[in-house]
Amino acid sequence: MLASTAASYLESLNPEQRQAVEHGVTADSHIGVPLLVIAGAGSGKTNTLAHRVAHLIVSGADPRRILLMTFSRRAASEMSKRVERIARKVLGNNAGIMTDALSWAGTFHGIGARLLREYAEQIGLNPAFTIHDREDSADLMNLVRHERGLSKTESRFPAKGTCLSIYSRCVNAESELEQVLGAFYP
């Protein structure tokens, strides 16, 4: 039954997508060959990846050992839902149990933060650390501007976004403030 059902849930894929989905999965359920897919916009990467993960689960892979990362929370959520819908075609109601075990699905940032929290003490971090996004950082920069009285000066001081850009460039280029200001903000 699994072979005939497998054919039906893969029928919507084109030959290249199907090749990517089935790559490294043998008839004896041997799984373990990595695959890099490089594809352009609109080529069906999301659909192919969801089918790949579902196919691995249907073929016997432990979903707790699958890492599924995307760039946005919405994409991660959609990807997990697609995996469940595809797996449900083969596994029926058991698909929910299997895809719930897909615990390493999320964004690059979310999974990175999870790993940092999990190993925080071993790497010298407080597990209750906070991560500031760009807007949080800009707000913090604005608070410093206000505390220093720089937001009310007669000569216009850079806005919080500009201050954050300057700071980011200093950190990323490992350069002194004076070098960055001279080179990029004359």
C-alpha positions in Angstrom: 0.0 0.0 0.0 2.8 2.4 0.8 4.3 2.1 -2.7 1.1 3.0 -4.5 0.3 5.8 -2.1 3.8 7.0 -2.3 3.4 7.4 -6.1 0.2 9.4 -5.6 1.7 11.9 -3.2 4.7 12.5 -5.5 2.7 12.8 -8.7 2.3 16.6 -8.4 6.1 17.1 -8.7 8.0 17.6 -11.9 10.9 15.2 -12.6 13.6 17.4 -11.1 11.6 18.0 -7.9 10.8 14.4 -7.5 14.5 13.5 -8.0 15.3 15.9 -5.1 12.6 14.5 -2.9 13.7 10.9 -3.4 17.4 11.6 -3.3 19.3 9.2 -1.0 16.2 7.3 0.2 16.5 3.7 -0.9 13.9 0.9 -1.0 15.2 -0.5 2.2 14.5 2.8 3.9 18.2 3.7 4.1 18.3 7.5 4.6 21.3 9.7 5.0 22.6 11.3 1.9 22.6 15.1 2.0 21.4 17.2 -0.9 21.9 20.8 -1.9 19.3 22.3 -4.1 19.9 25.6 -5.8 16.8 26.9 -7.6 15.4 30.3 -8.6 12.3 32.1 -7.6 9.0 30.4 -8.5 10.7 27.0 -9.1 8.8 25.2 -6.3 11.5 25.1 -3.7 9.0 25.3 -0.8 6.8 22.5 -2.2 9.8 20.4 -3.0 11.3 20.8 0.5 8.0 20.0 2.2 7.7 16.9 0.0 11.3 16.0 0.8 10.7 16.2 4.6 7.4 14.3 4.3 9.0 11.6 2.2 11.8 11.2 4.7 9.2 10.7 7.5 7.1 8.4 5.4 10.2 6.4 4.6 11.1 5.9 8.2 13.3 8.8 9.2 13.0 10.0 12.8 11.4 13.4 12.5 13.2 14.5 15.7 16.4 14.2 13.7 15.3 16.4 10.8 16.3 20.1 10.8 13.9 22.2 8.7 14.9 25.9 8.6 13.4 28.8 6.7 13.8 32.6 6.9 10.4 33.7 8.3 8.1 32.4 11.0 5.2 32.3 8.5 7.2 30.2 6.1 8.3 27.8 8.9 4.7 27.4 10.0 3.5 26.9 6.4 6.3 24.4 5.8 5.3 22.3 8.8 1.6 22.4 7.8 2.5 21.3 4.3 4.7 18.4 5.6 1.8 17.2 7.7 -0.7 17.5 4.8 1.6 15.5 2.5 2.5 12.9 5.1 -1.2 12.5 6.0 -1.9 11.2 2.4 0.3 8.2 3.2 0.2 7.8 7.0 -3.4 8.9 7.6 -4.1 10.1 11.1 -0.7 9.0 12.4 0.9 11.8 10.3 0.0 14.4 13.0 2.0 12.4 15.6 4.9 12.1 13.3 5.0 15.7 12.2 4.5 16.9 15.8 7.8 15.2 16.5 9.4 17.5 13.8 10.7 19.6 16.7 13.6 21.2 14.8 11.5 23.2 12.4 11.7 27.0 12.5 13.6 30.0 11.4 17.4 30.3 11.3 17.2 32.8 14.1 14.7 30.8 16.2 16.7 27.6 15.9 20.0 29.5 16.6 18.4 31.1 19.7 17.1 27.7 20.8 20.6 26.2 20.6 22.1 29.2 22.4 19.6 28.7 25.2 20.1 25.0 25.4 23.9 25.3 25.6 24.0 28.8 27.3 25.7 27.8 30.5 28.3 25.7 28.7 29.3 28.7 26.6 29.1 31.2 29.4 25.7 32.8 28.7 22.8 33.4 31.0 20.0 31.1 29.6 17.5 34.0 30.1 19.4 36.3 27.7 17.4 38.6 25.4 17.9 39.1 21.7 17.1 42.5 20.3 15.8 42.7 16.8 16.7 45.7 14.6 13.8 47.8 15.9 14.6 47.0 19.5 18.2 48.1 18.8 17.1 51.3 17.2 14.8 52.1 20.2 17.8 51.5 22.5 19.9 53.8 20.4 17.2 56.4 20.6 17.1 56.1 24.4 20.8 56.7 24.6 20.4 59.8 22.2 17.8 61.2 24.6 19.8 60.4 27.8 22.8 62.2 26.3 20.7 65.2 25.2 21.6 64.6 21.6 18.1 64.5 20.3 17.5 68.2 21.3 20.7 69.8 20.0 20.6 72.8 17.7 22.8 71.1 15.1 20.9 68.0 13.8 22.3 64.8 15.4 21.7 61.6 13.3 18.4 59.8 13.8 18.2 56.5 15.7 18.3 54.4 12.5 21.4 56.2 11.2 23.1 55.8 14.6 22.3 52.1 14.5 23.6 51.8 10.9 26.9 53.5 12.0 27.2 51.2 15.0 26.4 48.1 12.9 29.1 49.1 10.4 31.6 49.6 13.2 30.9 46.2 14.6 30.7 44.3 11.3 33.8 45.9 9.9 35.6 45.7 13.2 36.5 49.4 12.7 36.8 52.4 14.9 34.0 54.9 14.9 36.2 57.6 13.4 37.2 55.3 10.5 33.6 54.5 9.7 32.4 58.1 10.0 35.3 59.3 7.7 34.7 56.6 5.1 31.0 56.3 5.0 29.5 59.4 6.7 31.7 62.4 5.8 
